[in-house]
Structure formats: C-alpha cells, structure tokens
Amino acid sequence: MGPAVSGSFADSYLGKLRAVIGSRPVLMPGARVIVEDSAGRILLIRRGDMKLWGWPAGSGEIGQSIEDTARQELLEEAGLTAHRLVPVGFSSHPVDDRILYPNGDVLHAFAMIFHCTEWAGEPQADGHESLDVRWFAQDALPEDRTLAVSRTLGALQRYKATGGAFQLI
C-alpha cells in the first residue's frame, strides 16, 4: 500500500493543494467503494462534511495507486479491510461529478468505482469523515443521499447485467 496518511485534511495532497489554490475548481482522481453483502445490501456512510449518505470514497494521495486509495478510504471511513476489489466503472461526468463542499471548495471528481464483496472487520464510523455506517437494501436507499449513490449503484447493476462490461458514467 502507498504512504501512510495522517488523517488530517491539511496534511493530505488535496489539503496542501487547497492551501495554494483556495476554493477554485480542481480535477481530482479518487475512488468509490460499493460494499455489497451476501444479502445484496450495500454499505453507505453518513458523510461528516455534507451530512448525507454516500459511498466510502476519497481522493488519491501522491505515491498511492487508485486501488490503495479505495482500500484506505474503506478502512478509514467504514472500518473494513477489503480482501478483493473489482473495478466496475469510472465516473467523471462534468456536472454530476462536480462537488460543491459546504466550505465553498469545488471539486470535479474522476472516480474509479470498485465493488467489494469480501472484507474483514465490522462496519464502524470514524466520527469525522463518517458519522454513521449502515447497510441498506438496494431498493430502500435513504432519501438524504448524495447524487453519486444512485448513479454509482446504477453502474454496478449495469455491470452485472452485461456480464461484467466496465461502465463509464
């Protein structure tokens, strides 16, 4: 795995970049992880920044692969260690992947979407990036969720329906 990250936004690559560019829009590679249990439920986190339900996800760090990013975010935000991550899609829509944070920062996410059905640990919020972690039936998602939840879940469903065709959303 890539370099250890302190957990402090200010110490992260994006945090250091923000110190230079302020809230201006920035293109940022990152990862989203769809954790699905044997009953077909998905794991969502209540995000600390927006207070909405979303995927375990985050931006990459210097010296880190996109898979390392996915593993790190899943561990930090949901308390799970991924045994196997399968890339199922990539999300980079110029409107739908534009994120306006409560502090005014703007980010255009370029996110690799991973599917995880094998992991260790029990879901647990970190109290900062994630305030809660819960399982949801795919047909009973919380209304107070990020736009990325439905779009990303749709990509997984199309991936499965097509026999594993990688999805660009």
C-alpha angles and dihedrals in degrees: 000000000000128000120315115259121216094221091240114123090213090058094048124096091250091046091053090046091050089054087062104036102030117207096334116132114276132188109232132183115218147140139252123200124209106199111195124185128211090268091057095252119142129221119235131179128215101236117232094216102048100018088228129122113259145146125287096263145141151157125285124253130221109274094019128113120226089251090052088052091053093048093047095049093047091052096044098043103032106020094238130129110214115225094185131014120190118196107227103165152344127239124201108136110162093226106024094045094047107109123198109195122209090251091058098258114142123209133178104208123215099190132183108213116220129190117213124190098154122062145133128234138038122281110263134165119233092218093236115050089021123033096182137006122205143163118241133189108243090239094047105055120162114261092225095070137123120264088245092067097068095035093050095044088051089054090053092049091050090046090056094042092053095049094253106325109162111246127223111198 
